Each structure stands twice: as C-alpha cells, then as structure tokens.
Amino acid sequence: MDQTPVQTVETLAELVKKLHEIFSADKVNVEEVQNLMGSYKSNPVEWSKYAKLDKYRYTRNLVDEGNGKFNLMILCWGEGHGSSIHDHTDSHCFLKLLQGQLKETLFNWPDVKSKSQEMSKKWEKTLQENQCTYINGKISSMIKKKKKSPYLCCLLFVTLWNSIPHSLCLAPSLASFKTRLKTLLFDRAFSHPPTPTIPALHAS
C-alpha cells in the first residue's frame, strides 16, 4: 500500500501554493489534501481580510480561483446562521474551521421502500478551531453555528470546479425532496470558465 505523502505549511500563502501543486496532477489523493489542510494553523491576520459577514445568512468569500480545477473560499457564519441540509453534487469539498465552533450533521437518504420519506440523522459532531472535515457528492449534510461560539465563525473551504455554480447548491429538506438554495458570494463575480480537465480523486 502506498503511503500518503505528508506535506506541511505554516502560512495561508504556502497552503495556496501547495494546493496549486497538488491539483496540477491528473490524480489527487484525498488524504494528502486533508493532511495539508490540517497542517495549517489558523492565523486571523492572514485570512480576516476575506471574512465578510452578512446579517441574514452565511457568506462565501473567494480567496483563490485555483488553477481552473479548484476554488479556495472562506465561509462565514454570524449569530444564528446555518445551512439547510444539502449535498455537494459531483464534487469533493475539504473544510477546515478557522475560528469558532460549528455543528455538522450528516443525514441518511430515506429508503425508497420505506413508508417514511423523512431524512434521518446519521451522526452529529462539533468542529473546533483547526479541525478538518470532508464532504462529497454522496453525502447530505447540514452545518450550523454553535450558539456559545464567538460571533463570527470562519471555515476554509476547498472545492473542485466540477461542482455546480457557486451561487447554488442542492438542498434536500427533511421531507427528502430537492430544491436549489441561493448563497452569497463576495469578492469576485465570476462565471464558470470552459470545463477544465478535473483530476480524479482517490483515497490511498
């Protein structure tokens, strides 16, 4: 079995550079990206300029457009903010909590043969500062800010370009039907570029 490469970074700029290097390959190791994200220790001096807050809902703030294969964003939650239950269709998303506490809840899709069409909770966990998590298109989850957390929660978010446009995401409700959910994207208004060659992701 091949051992997952271990790379470490000390600054946000180094993290961006390493992500460019990793995603330049045709194949990307999921654990390698997770380890890299985990090695970065949150430093508000570096990322606070990207942390824009909206009064009514959480925001997405672009940090780096990547090399045409991924985006690096910072997501910010204010008091009482949370996301609906959603998936990340055809995408892989790597997340790292930069500040505060966030509660992540994972849901099971109902069995088509079941009489109940409501989604059931599979597990729930609380993310602490500098902890990482991973979501892909086969996972339906909901993220909500913890009430006892400081006012601003920030999450570092890496997603592949083969996800749907950044202003929309699929949001299944507890009744298990899908709708499209608008979110706020700050810093740059950009359209989807020509479809690039997306690297294949694999676990070691």
Phi, psi and omega in degrees: 000130179290139179275136181294127178301139179249113176240146180232153177224157180247339182231163178296323179297320178294322179298314179300315181299315181293323178297321176300318181294314182296315184278001174282344181280162178285334178234139181236131179275121182303314182294328178296318178293318179298316179296320180296314178299321181292333183284339180282126178264126186305131178225101183304333179300328182277321190251352185298333180293341179266351190272083178265137185246139175249147185292330192254335182204166182289157185239156172248128184235117186289128176259314183207135181279003178068204181250030183089359182243344180207166172234146173245121182229161169244123178260136184236132177246135172261190183300124176079003181283153175195166176259154171289169174296129184209162171244180177236081190306127176054034183219164174238131185231128179250129186233142177222129180279122182269329183200144175089201177226136177230141177259123178253129180239128179256137183241150172267139170288142182293150176292131182298338180270352183282147177289328180274129180255012178277149177281140181254145180285128180270308175202167182218139177214156179254124178274132176256167180306134179076000175279154182239157174212171186219137180227140173230183186294348181263002184246130173255125186219168176222137178239133182222142179290136177288138184297326184275001181285156173305163188304321184251126173248134181232136184233125176277131196225119176249124179226150179281155181291345182276011171282168178290166184308149191290345179274356183226149169210152180286132186229087177291141178269178177298339178276000172069026169253158187256140173226172177256135186246126177277139173233169182261131178242122182250166173091310179218134174260105184231150178264166178294131177284174173306142185302117181275173173279111185274132179293145176280132179262142180212153174270148180285000000 
